[in-house]
Amino acid sequence: MCGARARWAARLLAAMVLALGGLLSATTSAQAHAVLLFASPAIEGAVPTAPKEISLVFDVPVQPGGARTLRVSAPDGKPVALGSVTRGGGGKQLVAPVRSAMGPGVYAVSWEAAAQDGDVMSGTYRFAVGSATAGLAAAGSSGEQRVAGAPATAVLRWVLFAAFALTLGGMVGEGLTARRRAPDEGLTPRSWALPGAVAGLAASLGLAMLIAGGGSLVRGITSPSAAALFGGWPGMLAVVEGVAWLGALIAVRLGRRQMAVVSLVAAVVAEGLRAHPATESAVWGPVLTTVHLAAAAVWIGALVHVLRVGRAWRWAPPARAALRAYAGLALVLVVVVLLTGTLSGLLLVSPLKLLDTDFGRLLALKLALVVGVCALALAARWRLAHSAPHRLARVEASVLVAVLGVTAWLGVTQPPRDANAALPFAPPPSGNAITVGGRADQIGIAATASQGQVVVRLTAPDTDLSNGDASSGSYQAGLTLTTPGGRSHALTARGCGEGCFYAPVTWRKGLNLLTVRAGATGWGGGRDTLRVMWPARPDADLLKRAVKAMRSAGTFTLHEQVASDTARTAVAPTKLTVTGEQFVDSEPYTQGTAPLSSRFTDGEGNTVLALGFPGERLALELTLDERDRVVRETLVAPNHLIRRTFTYPEPEGDEHDTDAEGR
């Protein structure tokens, strides 16, 4: 008998390994619920003019949710016409061009997208066009997101988990009781495997329809989106699971139990691939979840079947023998469930922060229920030697059903995310922005400051700017802000790509000092303090006037100092004689335009124009005279720090006037 149980367990384990290996070989890193990181225009932000496109960036690759993926409502509630939604940034970005005019006012954005777990996430936020920021403050809080159709998803998942128990676990229970002779052949209860397979197929189809309907069962049935269902991994997983359940149903109907088990294990693996632990580990997450779900299904389903048989056989000796056989198997299952559940939980939540989030509290409730079930199971096994512990076993089964309910709701609850985790790439500027630059020994620094944030880009001499690697492990950055009042505090920086760091910040009106401590593996680092004059005041016309003034400046003297590290900044500058045309043609702003520009007045009363070219990691400061000519320039490039001063010859008319005054 023990050998037969061992052969059954070996077959089950082999089927799980084969199905898991097949699906893992066909997938990349799986993820769970998507989180909207930032948007352009910025969430609860304002832009001076109408945007040309709407862009959303998530922490994981997402699949558009069909026709309702992205919608924008004007201040009067009418929809704003958008073009087709496209994906970018490795699947983490959704972009839609704006096709209609957008006047001043507060606009509402609604979005829907499915991540790797198949749950359709939806959310809303607002942004303002023109001087409508006051309307944002009065209208409410920041953007929110949620699982679209969360109640329906939770119910369907509960049905699905119960179906696994009735089929997979039920067939294991049938194998345990089939070896015992019933007191009366007519007393053996009918198998629940077929109803369980029907329920599993219905639940899996319902989950697929939720994806096709953007989180709505009604839309999924009446107007499903084929692109949402078949255009990405979440939908394909749902289809695979539905096919697996259909195969299980046919196999059970034909009495082919081994084929039914193989199909059911494939369905269990599909669930494991889209569960939350896969977010933290693309291999161990699905493995732990698959084993956990399979063990729990067998624990519950086999117990339910043995209890039904015991009641039908009036707890005659054969029924007690079947319960004893189940008790030996259940002991192994309890250990597996506890071990895999604990490891899966540790992948998602730190034990020290278990009660800090809704997900953590639900997980704690599940763990408490499982511990309670284990206590009931141990009590039942202890009483097994004296009498049939059917009452304790019934309570155990009831609590296990509750565990399935909590597990289903956990599936639609967002796991906690590390607030300081690296971003896939840098957020766009929020509203008006100013770029400033500096150098920390051999490392170039370019910082773009905008409303509520700063993005600092570091560049070592060998940095390949064409490399889209989102790793910033070879760079280190520490940020400190000193406000105009003299108060200093450290900023919390998050990686946002190669040499890129993002930090939320509250700028104060006036001169803010941003101290950057920069380091890079293999290169000399240090610190530099950058001046951020706030608020940013774009002035594209001033840049055009400056370029025009420089082109008409004729020949002048230029003193230039070029340094690749801060030790060379003491080197004497080189004297050059150039024309305005020659100089402007060598500058990045030769066309009179720059991605970012801001005008301010320095402490000496001079007009300064700060220019930023984030894509090239360039930052310039141009100090202008009363004729809009450049008299000082500081250019921070990835590999150089360039300082220039300009001396212009006095016009002949000015010299005559001076001579006349002397006479």
LUMMAR-98907 format. One record per residue (C-alpha): z, x, y. Coordinates in nm, 4 decimals. Example, Ala and Ser with C-alpha at 12.3 -4.5 7.8 and 13.67 -1.06 7.14 Angstrom:
! residues 2
       zz       xx       yy
   0.7800   1.2300  -0.4500
   0.7140   1.3670  -0.1060
END
This chain:
! residues 663
       zz       xx       yy
   0.0000   0.0000   0.0000
   0.0871   0.2807   0.2391
  -0.2385   0.4510   0.1485
  -0.4343   0.1360   0.2322
  -0.2634   0.1076   0.5727
  -0.3375   0.4747   0.6372
  -0.7051   0.4240   0.5501
  -0.7184   0.1207   0.7829
  -0.5578   0.3177   1.0679
  -0.7951   0.6091   1.0066
  -1.0971   0.3784   1.0237
  -0.9700   0.2200   1.3451
  -0.9056   0.5609   1.5033
  -1.2485   0.6885   1.3987
  -1.4201   0.3840   1.5479
  -1.2291   0.4313   1.8746
  -1.3222   0.7998   1.8933
  -1.6903   0.7302   1.8223
  -1.7154   0.4496   2.0781
  -1.5228   0.6464   2.3404
  -1.7335   0.9572   2.2863
  -2.0572   0.7600   2.3136
  -1.9626   0.5931   2.6397
  -1.8096   0.9067   2.7925
  -2.1273   1.1009   2.7225
  -2.3252   0.8468   2.9249
  -2.1065   0.8418   3.2344
  -1.9950   1.0593   3.5189
  -1.6501   1.0597   3.6728
  -1.5184   0.7037   3.6780
  -1.3249   0.5601   3.9671
  -1.1181   0.2540   4.0392
  -1.0881   0.0343   4.3485
  -1.2878   0.1575   4.6467
  -1.1079   0.2194   4.9750
  -1.2899   0.1974   5.3084
  -1.2104   0.5251   5.4837
  -1.3927   0.4850   5.8114
  -1.6835   0.3085   5.9741
  -1.9285   0.3528   6.2567
  -1.8735   0.1908   6.5003
  -1.5098   0.2730   6.4338
  -1.2677   0.0157   6.2950
  -1.0943  -0.1516   6.5901
  -1.2808   0.0896   6.8180
  -1.5254   0.0443   7.1047
  -1.8678   0.1862   7.1810
  -2.0239   0.1886   7.5297
  -2.3639   0.0605   7.4098
  -2.4929  -0.1428   7.1181
  -2.5045   0.0569   6.7906
  -2.8335   0.1150   6.6122
  -2.6755   0.0852   6.2689
  -2.3564  -0.0132   6.0873
  -2.2177   0.2529   5.8539
  -1.9270   0.2308   5.6072
  -1.7819   0.5276   5.4176
  -1.5652   0.4829   5.1052
  -1.3532   0.7245   4.9050
  -1.5595   0.6694   4.5871
  -1.9217   0.5761   4.5104
  -1.9828   0.2037   4.5544
  -2.2517  -0.0440   4.4624
  -2.3745  -0.2977   4.7212
  -2.2554  -0.6485   4.6442
  -2.5891  -0.8263   4.7001
  -2.6865  -1.0339   5.0007
  -2.3291  -1.0448   5.1288
  -2.2773  -0.6670   5.1229
  -2.2669  -0.6341   5.5013
  -2.2489  -0.9090   5.7642
  -2.1805  -0.8874   6.1370
  -2.0770  -1.1825   6.3525
  -2.1316  -1.1897   6.7281
  -1.8561  -1.3013   6.9706
  -1.9957  -1.6569   6.9572
  -1.9836  -1.6578   6.5762
  -2.3593  -1.6280   6.5216
  -2.4788  -1.3694   6.2689
  -2.6296  -1.0416   6.3854
  -2.9559  -0.9608   6.2086
  -2.9304  -0.6504   5.9890
  -3.1864  -0.4594   5.7839
  -3.1570  -0.3729   5.4159
  -2.8397  -0.1934   5.3097
  -2.8980   0.1572   5.1752
  -2.6641   0.4067   5.0098
  -2.5984   0.7628   5.1211
  -2.3396   1.0384   5.0986
  -2.3531   1.0535   4.7198
  -2.3200   0.6756   4.6926
  -2.0070   0.6669   4.9103
  -2.1816   0.5422   5.2258
  -2.3438   0.2055   5.2994
  -2.5764   0.1870   5.6012
  -2.7620  -0.1083   5.7525
  -2.9820  -0.0919   6.0657
  -2.9153  -0.3456   6.3430
  -3.2216  -0.5656   6.4034
  -3.1069  -0.7859   6.6912
  -2.9646  -0.7254   7.0384
  -2.5872  -0.6875   7.0740
  -2.4381  -0.7604   7.4134
  -2.0859  -0.6761   7.5322
  -1.8045  -0.8329   7.3326
  -1.5988  -0.8093   7.0122
  -1.7928  -0.8199   6.6840
  -1.6571  -0.8934   6.3359
  -1.7815  -0.7067   6.0275
  -1.7442  -0.8412   5.6722
  -1.8342  -0.6301   5.3695
  -1.8407  -0.6509   4.9916
  -1.8888  -0.3638   4.7464
  -1.8101  -0.2938   4.3825
  -1.6552   0.0332   4.2672
  -1.6510   0.1839   3.9190
  -1.3867  -0.0567   3.7876
  -1.6197  -0.3523   3.8444
  -1.3839  -0.5349   4.0784
  -1.5634  -0.6447   4.3951
  -1.3748  -0.5265   4.7025
  -1.4176  -0.7114   5.0298
  -1.2836  -0.6599   5.3786
  -1.3177  -0.7368   5.7456
  -1.2712  -0.5408   6.0651
  -1.3825  -0.5544   6.4282
  -1.5327  -0.3327   6.6922
  -1.6192  -0.3809   7.0565
  -1.9367  -0.3176   7.2516
  -1.8880  -0.2367   7.6198
  -1.5515  -0.2683   7.7920
  -1.4081  -0.5196   7.5447
  -1.1220  -0.3160   7.3997
  -0.8685  -0.5535   7.5532
  -1.0123  -0.8280   7.3350
  -0.9443  -0.6178   7.0270
  -0.5796  -0.5713   7.1165
  -0.5372  -0.9422   7.1727
  -0.7250  -1.0511   6.8611
  -0.5069  -0.9007   6.5917
  -0.4462  -0.6060   6.3659
  -0.6644  -0.3438   6.2094
  -0.9238  -0.3980   5.9384
  -0.8089  -0.5274   5.6011
  -0.9534  -0.5149   5.2506
  -0.8784  -0.6849   4.9233
  -1.0194  -0.7610   4.5795
  -1.2633  -1.0475   4.6251
  -1.1700  -1.3264   4.3827
  -0.8462  -1.1541   4.2794
  -0.6857  -1.4644   4.1172
  -0.9974  -1.5379   3.9111
  -1.0253  -1.1726   3.8116
  -0.6601  -1.1578   3.7047
  -0.6896  -1.4776   3.4965
  -1.0074  -1.3570   3.3275
  -0.8481  -1.0210   3.2522
  -0.5445  -1.1932   3.1019
  -0.7727  -1.4024   2.8807
  -0.9626  -1.0873   2.7877
  -0.6454  -0.8987   2.6908
  -0.5211  -1.1979   2.4920
  -0.8587  -1.2126   2.3168
  -0.8247  -0.8479   2.2166
  -0.4875  -0.9319   2.0643
  -0.6117  -1.2395   1.8775
  -0.9164  -1.0624   1.7340
  -0.8400  -0.6928   1.6889
  -0.4670  -0.7386   1.6358
  -0.5170  -1.0592   1.4417
  -0.7472  -0.8913   1.1900
  -0.4925  -0.6132   1.1399
  -0.2294  -0.8806   1.0756
  -0.4602  -1.0540   0.8288
  -0.4939  -0.7254   0.6425
  -0.1146  -0.7000   0.6156
  -0.0657  -1.0540   0.4844
  -0.3710  -1.0610   0.2583
  -0.1947  -0.8350   0.0080
   0.0850  -1.0903  -0.0419
   0.0466  -1.3960  -0.2584
   0.1167  -1.7160  -0.0716
   0.3639  -1.9627  -0.2253
   0.0891  -2.2225  -0.1915
  -0.2698  -2.1278  -0.1148
  -0.3006  -2.4295   0.1120
  -0.0245  -2.2996   0.3400
  -0.2141  -1.9894   0.4688
  -0.3008  -2.0481   0.8367
  -0.6564  -2.0172   0.9567
  -0.7610  -1.6991   1.1354
  -0.7676  -1.6996   1.5149
  -1.0214  -1.4172   1.5242
  -1.3165  -1.6506   1.5888
  -1.1528  -1.8412   1.8794
  -1.0346  -1.5069   2.0141
  -1.3887  -1.3662   2.0051
  -1.5182  -1.6763   2.1837
  -1.2486  -1.6345   2.4514
  -1.3277  -1.2633   2.4862
  -1.6996  -1.3298   2.5281
  -1.6307  -1.5999   2.7869
  -1.3915  -1.3757   2.9817
  -1.6292  -1.0776   2.9784
  -1.9167  -1.2977   3.0971
  -1.6922  -1.4352   3.3712
  -1.6083  -1.0834   3.4904
  -1.9789  -0.9975   3.4925
  -2.0513  -1.3102   3.6981
  -1.7862  -1.2033   3.9478
  -1.9776  -0.8799   4.0033
  -2.3100  -1.0646   4.0285
  -2.1574  -1.3095   4.2763
  -1.9833  -1.0583   4.4989
  -1.6365  -1.1663   4.3837
  -1.7202  -1.5372   4.3611
  -1.7651  -1.7121   4.0247
  -1.9508  -1.9965   4.1937
  -2.2053  -1.7625   4.3537
  -2.2249  -1.5604   4.0337
  -2.3281  -1.8721   3.8405
  -2.5429  -2.0460   4.1017
  -2.7067  -1.7474   4.2754
  -2.6327  -1.4238   4.0888
  -2.7505  -1.0913   4.2277
  -2.9387  -0.8914   3.9651
  -2.9151  -0.5803   4.1852
  -2.5364  -0.6039   4.1995
  -2.5077  -0.6526   3.8216
  -2.7675  -0.4062   3.6937
  -2.7977  -0.1650   3.9860
  -2.4827   0.0371   3.9234
  -2.2223   0.1539   3.6739
  -1.9729  -0.1338   3.7307
  -2.2278  -0.3993   3.6383
  -2.3595  -0.1994   3.3442
  -2.0076  -0.1609   3.2057
  -1.9616  -0.5379   3.2309
  -2.2910  -0.5940   3.0485
  -2.1949  -0.3453   2.7743
  -1.8612  -0.5189   2.7292
  -2.0275  -0.8606   2.7097
  -2.2718  -0.7338   2.4458
  -1.9813  -0.5827   2.2498
  -1.7985  -0.9150   2.2508
  -2.1149  -1.0973   2.1418
  -2.1500  -0.8523   1.8534
  -1.7855  -0.9071   1.7588
  -1.8326  -1.2849   1.7646
  -2.1379  -1.2680   1.5374
  -1.9658  -1.0245   1.3003
  -1.6526  -1.2417   1.2740
  -1.8672  -1.5503   1.2134
  -2.0505  -1.3722   0.9308
  -1.7283  -1.2352   0.7834
  -1.8183  -0.8719   0.8599
  -1.4762  -0.7621   0.9773
  -1.5451  -0.3880   0.9898
  -1.8463  -0.4412   1.2148
  -1.6338  -0.6705   1.4284
  -1.3734  -0.3946   1.4686
  -1.6396  -0.1443   1.5806
  -1.7691  -0.3917   1.8426
  -1.4173  -0.4665   1.9632
  -1.3342  -0.0981   1.9989
  -1.6491  -0.0540   2.2107
  -1.5239  -0.3359   2.4344
  -1.1800  -0.1718   2.4578
  -1.3419   0.1583   2.5581
  -1.5440  -0.0172   2.8292
  -1.2183  -0.1527   2.9710
  -1.0660   0.1942   2.9596
  -1.3577   0.3436   3.1532
  -1.3088   0.1128   3.4487
  -0.9292   0.1074   3.4599
  -0.7198   0.2667   3.7356
  -0.6170   0.5859   3.5483
  -0.9861   0.6874   3.5377
  -0.9537   0.7478   3.9116
  -0.7289   1.0475   3.8538
  -0.8866   1.1841   3.5360
  -1.2415   1.1069   3.4250
  -1.1582   1.1903   3.0612
  -0.7851   1.1500   3.0017
  -0.7641   0.8342   3.2122
  -1.0082   0.6361   2.9913
  -0.8646   0.7880   2.6727
  -0.5065   0.6889   2.7595
  -0.6066   0.3401   2.8711
  -0.8237   0.2797   2.5628
  -0.5529   0.3867   2.3195
  -0.2866   0.1956   2.5173
  -0.4866  -0.1289   2.5196
  -0.5849  -0.1018   2.1529
  -0.2279  -0.0297   2.0409
  -0.0882  -0.3148   2.2515
  -0.3531  -0.5549   2.1163
  -0.2663  -0.4664   1.7568
   0.1086  -0.4870   1.8304
   0.0784  -0.8345   1.9803
  -0.1986  -0.9792   1.7644
  -0.0584  -0.8613   1.4322
   0.2871  -0.9916   1.5251
   0.1491  -1.3325   1.6205
  -0.0415  -1.3599   1.2936
   0.2557  -1.2478   1.0822
   0.4780  -1.5040   1.2586
   0.2241  -1.7792   1.1926
   0.2085  -1.6808   0.8266
   0.5874  -1.6614   0.7994
   0.6269  -2.0069   0.9479
   0.3562  -2.1502   0.7204
   0.5151  -1.9864   0.4146
   0.8641  -2.0990   0.5252
   0.9747  -1.7357   0.5289
   0.9514  -1.7058   0.1542
   0.9828  -1.3527   0.0057
   0.6071  -1.2792   0.0489
   0.6353  -1.3652   0.4195
   0.9333  -1.1331   0.4581
   0.7409  -0.8605   0.2795
   0.4531  -0.9033   0.5258
   0.6974  -0.8778   0.8157
   0.8431  -0.5584   0.6684
   0.4938  -0.4118   0.6404
   0.4267  -0.5057   1.0024
   0.7588  -0.3503   1.1083
   0.6484  -0.0097   0.9780
   0.3200  -0.0317   1.1674
   0.4883  -0.1682   1.4805
   0.7179   0.1327   1.4999
   0.4143   0.3595   1.5413
   0.2528   0.1182   1.7869
   0.5651   0.1019   2.0046
   0.5692   0.4805   2.0372
   0.1960   0.4891   2.1200
   0.2233   0.2113   2.3792
   0.5223   0.3708   2.5490
   0.3692   0.7194   2.5492
   0.0238   0.6217   2.6749
   0.1652   0.3733   2.9253
   0.4019   0.6331   3.0691
   0.1314   0.8995   3.0951
  -0.1127   0.6541   3.2549
   0.1505   0.5512   3.5063
   0.2259   0.9129   3.5950
  -0.1439   0.9651   3.6705
  -0.1222   0.6959   3.9381
   0.2312   0.6863   4.0775
   0.4988   0.9467   4.1287
   0.8272   0.8368   3.9679
   1.0029   0.9087   4.2972
   0.7755   0.6577   4.4762
   0.7588   0.3927   4.2056
   0.9121   0.1177   4.4203
   0.7335   0.2060   4.7460
   0.4143   0.0045   4.6833
   0.3150  -0.3296   4.5301
   0.1336  -0.1469   4.2517
   0.4387   0.0669   4.1768
   0.6693  -0.2348   4.1693
   0.4348  -0.4198   3.9322
   0.4187  -0.1128   3.7122
   0.7990  -0.0924   3.7112
   0.8132  -0.4604   3.6082
   0.5720  -0.3944   3.3238
   0.7762  -0.0955   3.2070
   1.0942  -0.3051   3.2187
   0.9290  -0.5788   3.0108
   0.8020  -0.3245   2.7588
   1.1476  -0.1706   2.7278
   1.2904  -0.5199   2.6752
   1.0306  -0.5877   2.4060
   1.1212  -0.2613   2.2370
   1.4878  -0.3666   2.2331
   1.3918  -0.7006   2.0804
   1.1744  -0.5271   1.8249
   1.4556  -0.2913   1.7236
   1.6991  -0.5822   1.6944
   1.4494  -0.7716   1.4816
   1.3955  -0.4721   1.2540
   1.7746  -0.4323   1.2144
   1.8116  -0.7959   1.1135
   1.5191  -0.7673   0.8753
   1.7490  -0.6385   0.6018
   1.9756  -0.9429   0.6264
   1.7549  -1.2363   0.7162
   1.4153  -1.3267   0.8588
   1.4315  -1.2373   1.2289
   1.1763  -1.5015   1.3222
   1.3542  -1.6140   1.6401
   1.3786  -1.2622   1.7820
   1.0178  -1.1989   1.6833
   0.9060  -1.5140   1.8652
   1.0850  -1.4025   2.1818
   0.9243  -1.0604   2.1380
   0.5789  -1.2191   2.1171
   0.6461  -1.4334   2.4250
   0.7546  -1.1321   2.6321
   0.4465  -0.9427   2.5158
   0.2303  -1.2266   2.6468
   0.4054  -1.1821   2.9832
   0.3299  -0.8088   2.9645
  -0.0385  -0.8985   2.9320
  -0.0121  -1.1109   3.2458
   0.1458  -0.8298   3.4481
  -0.1175  -0.5882   3.3143
  -0.3944  -0.8244   3.4260
  -0.2505  -0.8475   3.7784
  -0.2116  -0.4683   3.7905
  -0.5870  -0.4512   3.7397
  -0.6524  -0.6227   4.0741
  -0.3813  -0.4369   4.2667
  -0.4732  -0.1254   4.4606
  -0.2981   0.1836   4.3224
  -0.1286   0.4036   4.5826
  -0.3516   0.6670   4.7361
  -0.2517   1.0034   4.8749
  -0.2610   0.9554   5.2513
  -0.3429   1.3242   5.2909
  -0.6126   1.3431   5.0234
  -0.9402   1.5066   5.1211
  -1.2124   1.2835   5.2650
  -1.5674   1.3002   5.1246
  -1.6958   1.3996   5.4693
  -1.5914   1.3845   5.8314
  -1.5549   1.0492   6.0082
  -1.7919   0.9882   6.2975
  -1.6540   1.0097   6.6528
  -1.4657   0.6979   6.7587
  -1.6060   0.6052   7.0975
  -1.6536   0.8762   7.3594
  -1.5961   1.2306   7.2341
  -1.5566   1.5852   7.3639
  -1.6233   1.9036   7.1663
  -1.4378   2.2280   7.2398
  -1.4526   2.5614   7.0615
  -1.2793   2.8910   7.0077
  -1.2397   3.1768   6.7633
  -0.9539   3.2902   6.5402
  -1.0467   3.6517   6.4657
  -1.3545   3.6211   6.2384
  -1.3433   3.2417   6.2036
  -1.5330   3.0152   6.4426
  -1.3634   2.6901   6.5528
  -1.5359   2.3745   6.6787
  -1.3153   2.0684   6.7419
  -1.4513   1.7221   6.8235
  -1.1896   1.4989   6.9871
  -1.2422   1.1237   7.0106
  -1.0259   0.8137   7.0314
  -0.7349   0.8510   6.7893
  -0.8689   1.1512   6.5983
  -0.9871   1.5099   6.5964
  -1.2283   1.6782   6.3554
  -1.1997   2.0568   6.3358
  -1.4767   2.2599   6.1742
  -1.4099   2.6201   6.0730
  -1.6859   2.8684   5.9990
  -1.6505   3.2069   5.8315
  -1.9389   3.4543   5.8655
  -2.0871   3.3753   5.5229
  -2.0639   2.9947   5.5478
  -2.3777   2.8120   5.4321
  -2.4023   2.5088   5.6603
  -2.6700   2.3550   5.4380
  -2.4203   2.3323   5.1514
  -2.2886   1.9787   5.1157
  -1.9952   2.0773   4.8990
  -1.6941   1.8647   4.9944
  -1.4439   2.1330   4.9022
  -1.2388   2.2980   5.1740
  -1.0224   2.4972   4.9367
  -1.1384   2.8344   5.0710
  -1.0298   2.7366   5.4244
  -0.6846   2.6655   5.5639
  -0.6003   2.4976   5.8934
  -0.2823   2.4072   6.0771
  -0.2970   2.1957   6.3918
  -0.0450   2.1598   6.6742
  -0.0880   1.9401   6.9812
   0.0779   2.0036   7.3163
   0.0459   1.7063   7.5511
   0.0269   1.7287   7.9335
   0.4025   1.6722   7.9524
   0.4677   1.9904   7.7518
   0.5787   1.8242   7.4269
   0.4423   1.9798   7.1074
   0.4174   1.8418   6.7561
   0.2303   1.9311   6.4377
  -0.0652   1.7197   6.3233
  -0.1262   1.6234   5.9603
  -0.4712   1.7510   5.8651
  -0.6894   1.6299   5.5761
  -0.9907   1.8110   5.4355
  -1.3273   1.6487   5.5073
  -1.5760   1.8962   5.3617
  -1.6453   2.2676   5.3607
  -1.4307   2.4118   5.6397
  -1.3740   2.0634   5.7853
  -1.0362   1.9102   5.8692
  -0.9504   1.5677   6.0123
  -0.6264   1.4593   6.1781
  -0.5157   1.1402   6.3534
  -0.3931   1.2128   6.7055
  -0.2879   1.0316   7.0207
  -0.4411   1.2011   7.3238
  -0.2638   1.1839   7.6587
  -0.4389   1.1653   7.9918
  -0.4926   1.5117   8.1332
  -0.5071   1.8538   7.9680
  -0.4114   1.8501   7.5984
  -0.3754   2.1844   7.4213
  -0.4838   2.1925   7.0567
  -0.3598   2.5033   6.8761
  -0.5544   2.5806   6.5585
  -0.4209   2.8217   6.2980
  -0.7271   2.9063   6.0900
  -0.7715   3.1021   5.7706
  -1.0481   3.1622   5.5166
  -1.0415   3.3494   5.1881
  -1.1711   3.7018   5.2384
  -1.1861   3.6861   5.6199
  -0.9510   3.7596   5.9037
  -0.7890   3.4536   6.0556
  -0.5437   3.3723   6.3276
  -0.4877   3.1121   6.5958
  -0.6553   2.9906   6.9104
  -0.5633   2.7235   7.1644
  -0.8378   2.4838   7.2723
  -0.8396   2.2766   7.5930
  -0.9050   1.9050   7.5465
  -0.9350   1.7244   7.8783
  -0.8764   1.3520   7.8146
  -1.0229   1.0981   7.8476
  -1.3732   1.2054   7.7555
  -1.6302   1.1102   8.0187
  -1.9911   1.1367   7.8964
  -2.2382   1.2467   8.1621
  -2.5877   1.2930   8.0174
  -2.7429   1.2852   8.3653
  -2.5370   1.5861   8.4763
  -2.6713   1.7917   8.1865
  -3.0285   1.6992   8.2793
  -2.9635   1.7981   8.6419
  -2.8101   2.1269   8.5299
  -3.1132   2.2113   8.3145
  -3.3462   2.1234   8.6017
  -3.1418   2.3371   8.8441
  -3.1443   2.6325   8.6058
  -3.5205   2.6155   8.5537
  -3.5737   2.6339   8.9304
  -3.3153   2.9103   8.9846
  -3.5700   3.1936   8.9676
  -3.4455   3.5407   8.8675
  -3.0719   3.6100   8.8476
  -2.8205   3.8477   8.6957
  -2.6427   3.7560   8.3739
  -2.3362   3.9343   8.2338
  -2.3039   3.8586   7.8616
  -2.0275   3.9427   7.6171
  -2.0908   3.8755   7.2460
  -1.8108   3.9065   6.9897
  -1.7991   3.8364   6.6170
  -1.4197   3.8606   6.6123
  -1.1416   3.8515   6.8685
  -1.0984   4.2301   6.8552
  -1.4382   4.2691   7.0213
  -1.3666   4.0389   7.3150
  -1.2450   4.3387   7.5154
  -1.5851   4.5088   7.4960
  -1.7558   4.5405   7.8340
  -2.0234   4.2777   7.8945
  -2.3940   4.3592   7.8999
  -2.5840   4.3170   8.2251
  -2.9166   4.1336   8.1991
  -3.1766   4.0173   8.4480
  -3.3492   3.6952   8.3416
  -3.5255   3.3965   8.4889
  -3.3909   3.0448   8.4724
  -3.6826   2.9405   8.2500
  -3.6126   3.2207   8.0033
  -3.2447   3.1420   7.9876
  -3.2776   2.7656   7.9391
  -3.5446   2.8056   7.6712
  -3.2961   3.0082   7.4635
  -3.0171   2.7503   7.4861
  -2.9424   2.4652   7.2410
  -2.9552   2.2163   7.5309
  -3.3034   2.3274   7.6382
  -3.4291   1.9656   7.6373
  -3.1471   1.8488   7.8598
  -2.9726   1.6592   7.5802
  -2.6739   1.7160   7.3502
  -2.5172   1.4981   7.0779
  -2.1851   1.5006   7.2641
  -2.1149   1.5699   7.6313
  -1.8121   1.5220   7.8532
  -1.7477   1.6052   8.2167
  -1.4139   1.7078   8.3623
  -1.2630   1.9086   8.6487
  -1.0707   2.2235   8.5582
  -0.7550   2.3576   8.7219
  -0.9569   2.5413   8.9858
  -1.1410   2.2288   9.0930
  -1.4685   2.3283   8.9252
  -1.6948   2.0797   8.7483
  -1.7091   2.1602   8.3759
  -1.9491   2.0101   8.1217
  -1.8380   2.0294   7.7570
  -2.1220   2.0035   7.5039
  -2.0948   1.9558   7.1294
  -2.3440   2.0016   6.8458
  -2.1312   1.9086   6.5405
  -2.4147   1.9550   6.2907
  -2.4550   2.3187   6.3952
  -2.0817   2.3659   6.4638
  -2.1583   2.4651   6.8214
  -1.9338   2.4046   7.1212
  -2.0194   2.4973   7.4794
  -1.8423   2.4832   7.8146
  -2.0606   2.5032   8.1240
  -1.8928   2.5571   8.4604
  -2.1268   2.4368   8.7364
  -2.1525   2.5107   9.1056
  -2.2276   2.2650   9.3869
  -2.6004   2.2930   9.3079
  -2.5442   2.2043   8.9383
  -2.6231   2.5615   8.8324
  -2.4252   2.7290   8.5537
  -2.1869   2.9939   8.6851
  -1.9885   3.0431   8.3624
  -2.0722   2.9617   8.0031
  -1.8648   2.9871   7.6859
  -2.0546   2.9289   7.3622
  -1.8774   2.9155   7.0271
  -2.1236   2.9532   6.7401
  -2.0400   2.9838   6.3686
  -2.0591   3.3637   6.3801
  -2.0241   3.4518   6.7486
  -1.8238   3.3912   7.0607
  -2.0415   3.4351   7.3679
  -1.9146   3.4449   7.7265
  -2.1567   3.4605   8.0179
  -2.1219   3.4802   8.3949
  -2.4072   3.4224   8.6365
  -2.4813   3.5796   8.9744
  -2.7552   3.4230   9.1810
  -2.9251   3.5940   9.4772
  -2.8516   3.4324   9.8122
  -3.1484   3.2485   9.9643
  -3.3081   3.4311  10.2584
  -3.2181   3.1464  10.4912
  -2.8499   3.1948  10.4140
  -2.8762   3.5715  10.4888
  -3.0372   3.5062  10.8318
  -2.7631   3.2609  10.9133
  -2.5024   3.5196  10.8174
  -2.6649   3.7866  11.0355
  -2.6827   3.5479  11.3301
  -2.3154   3.4665  11.2929
  -2.2367   3.8427  11.2877
  -2.4283   3.9026  11.6071
END
